[in-house]
Amino acid sequence: MILNYRNLDWKLIGVAFALSVIGILLIMSATHFSSSSFERYYYQRQALWLCVAMFVFAVIVHLPFRFLDLLAYLFYAVGVILLALVLVIGHTRLGASRWFDLGPISLSPSDVGKIGLLLALARFFAYTRLPVTSKRRLALSALLMLVPALLVLKQPDLGTSLVFFVVLFALWFWSGLSPLYLLLIVTPIASLVTASHWLSWAIYLVALLVFLTLLKPGMLFSVVAFTSNLGFGMITPFMWNRLADYQKSRIITFLDPGHDPRGAGYQIIQSKIAIGSGGLWGKGFLSGSQAKLDFLPERHTDFIFSVLGEEFGLLGCLIVIVLFGYLFFRCLKIAVRCRSRFASYLIAGATAIIFFQFVVNIGMAIGIMPVTGLPLPFLSYGGTALVLFWTLIALIVSADYNWQEY
Amino acid sequence: MGDRYRLALCVVAVVVLFMFGGLIKLQIVQHDELSALSESNRLRVVPIVPPRGIMYDREGRQIVNNRPSYTLSVVPAEEVKGKTLANLSTVIGLDTTQIRRNVRRTMITQYQPAPIMRDVPFDKIAVLEERSGDFPGISYQMDRVRQYVAPPGSEAFSGYVGELSADEVERVDPDLYRLGSMIGKKGLEKQYDQLLRGKEGTAYFEVFSSGQVLGPYAGKQRVEAVAGADLTLSIDLDLQQLATQVFDSFCCGAIVAMDPRTGEVLALTSYPGFDANVFSGVVSESLWNAVSTNPAHPLLNRDLNGLYPPGSTFKLITVGAGLEERAIDINSTFRPCYGGYQFGTRFFRCWDKGGHGILTATHALEASCDVYMYQLGLKIGIDGLSKYMGACGFGKPTGIDLPGEAAGLNPNTEWYNSRYGKNRWTNALTLNNAIGQGEILTTPIQLAQFYCGLANHGLVYRPHLVKSIRYPNGKSAPVTPELSFKLPFSESTLATLNEGLRLVVEGNQGTARRLKNDLYSIGGKTGTAQNPHGNDHSWFVGVAPLENPEIVCCAIVENAGHGSEVAAPVVGQIIKKYMEKKLGLNKVAQATIPEVQP
């Protein structure tokens, strides 16, 4: 397809590119002093991956947009098959089968699964005739989500499976489900968390009752919502026992990082130290002692934001967050403008994925969210993730280019 | 659509604001606190331990020094389970549970070497080096270990060093000491610890989280260590050596030799001793138990803490008190000695059943006649004796520069009343005290100090071991002898007592006649301390040369019987050695001094 390049959204592409370049610089800083010579070249590998990502981006932008729409379910199927396959023949690292080992590179099928689910849901919501609150509509879309999400959960990778849920949630919202409904769908999870202590649970349930009484969403709805809350709260101890030890310790650590400062709380404490010691201006590029001297764990992947905070200070963090904010603003604008419902849903879902990982990752680095192991979009080291995010940008840019199409 | 768009934008805005809030809290509000944590993260403070001061004898020979040694360590993170420690235990002879216990005690992080064993012999290190593949995670470092080169028994004054233990660390200055640093535990090592240890320096390193050192830490200046001061002791290693040798044939006892003119201690030994070298560093529980439960009490420093009745060596006080109190003069006599003295219903024997007849004071000392002393003691009274005893330095520490000295016991009426009850004891006790038996308890150093006073015109200098201190800046500070007190005796009394000392060796009745020789004059007094638990202890205090005394030597040999038979020849040997060095070897070698007979 021949494009009129001037009509591409260069601002969006520019922001994504800027973030990717910042990422490469931070990866360089994070691994520059590493004792492993392999790790020292991570930033070069990431630069190479950026080239691959740009290539994928260019290919997708040149594809006819209809093509994506038509093949949405095929992508979904491929994603689900890969996710199933990785459980069988995947490479096991740190107790989780998350990667295909393809010689020098490893491929994470959950990224493919994310795009598959995004396309499939966008297509489902764009063409379904079912009314917004219809139970079949909710159930079918939930089923589409649950298949890949459960496969990811089986790896096990709680954080990534949450991304699948977020895509569904975002599209429910964007396709017209009332925010009140969404809130009540989420409340059982809040119940699950607060039930870890009887007092917090009691307070939560009282608050829920007050909320339902004030909003009056209907008797049946209220009863269902309240019982489901009660039910989820009661299975908390059971669920807790089903969690893996590392998941338990992550939750305990989030609630109290000082609980085990040399063990599970170590990452959060060291990350806060890195960011806090950066101060207003930061310690300067390649001068972060926390990163350089190995105190910051997983600093080129999960905790890349902490390297940013340490070396470039509040100023650097603000620049990156503003860049992300602009990206979301831009994406939402495009999503509103697109005339094709498929395109609009696609953009909304893609934005939700980027936004969710952005929130969870930075929230983890500054200690206001538990450790989930989700990388920061565009910045964290990881080839497949970078390609995934550039694919999402490509989808958005392509949708924007064809905004007038129905 | 418009509502959703606005709602979504709101969500983004709220999240971004939350992040700003979180960042401002960390990077502005908590910045100082977190910066400090980041600094302490990468900062490793390493103490620089200076070499401990060396102790020399009066002729500059080393008594205590430092010896290079190897300390064996394990890096816990690099250790291979079931291999490293198992292989190691076959080489160093510690079992794996012991090694583990040491590692737990000394480990700082998983990545830093945790010392397992100090002072590992070189041949073991050679094995570890050669078969290094069998010992992953094991490393060794050069270190210094305290070495005691003086003969065993010298531990009585040198003491030893050990690691500062967890309960000791609370009682010392935290600026000078830290857990695990070496501290003097006994003797001079303890008394002069602050001088000997110098001041630890501090090195600051920047480290990886693994503990691996990156280089010096730029933010803090390295503080160099200050070496410890060296001590020159008044000890003469030749006499010290001999003092130990003469004990080879006996179980237990003590010897102290002093220069009466200054109070300098020339030799000081307590027997049996133990090897201070094995106590330097970590003392295993089994070794500690073996030493501390040994029936011969090697840990007891008998010179300072051994409490013995002085026996006949005390008679100088009885006679001195009698002369001063004008109970007698030099020509006075008492009822003759027929081998004993009837006091009330009891018959107090003289040590010599044959009896001594009629004696004056000097001859009573010469023959050590008990009957003379009984009668003199009764004239002075129990409190009179006690008063003179106290004025001669008994019943209180001498103030020697060694820690933990015992006071001894100087009983008087008050003491007996509280001990036995008023009127529940009789004057018979006075008779015992007059011959140095009964409840009186003295230490060898007290007795030596008293005889130093007799030999030095009544002037008693405080006993001390440190002659001079050499500071690390090269300056030396001699320790000036300090006058401790004066004996309560006039010139004429002192002359009479010294005549008594002379007659003990040179008189026909003298109890130490065998020490007589024609090259130098020697005086002294024998003693036999009655021991309710076994054979009597044998005492002798010798003074030489009599015309201008330079050495006073006091010896006690436990359970060895009469002073004249055992302790006197022991002291004779030591004085002979001293005079040999003073006069030239050959001349003295011809002198007929009897060898020590067990």
Interface residues (C-beta under 8 A of the other chain):
Chain A: F173 W174 G176 P179 Q270 K272 I273 A274 I275 G276 S277 G278 G279 L280 S289 Q290 L293 D294 F295 G309 G313 L314 C317 L318 I321 F324 G325 F328 F329 L332 K333 A335 V336 A348 F355 V359 I362 G363 I366 G367 I368
Chain B: M1 G2 R4 Y5 L7 A8 L9 V12 A13 V15 V16 F18 M19 F20 G22 L23 I24 L26 Q27 I28 Q30 H31 E33 L34 S35 L37 S38 E39 N41 R42 E206 V207 F208 S209 S210 L214
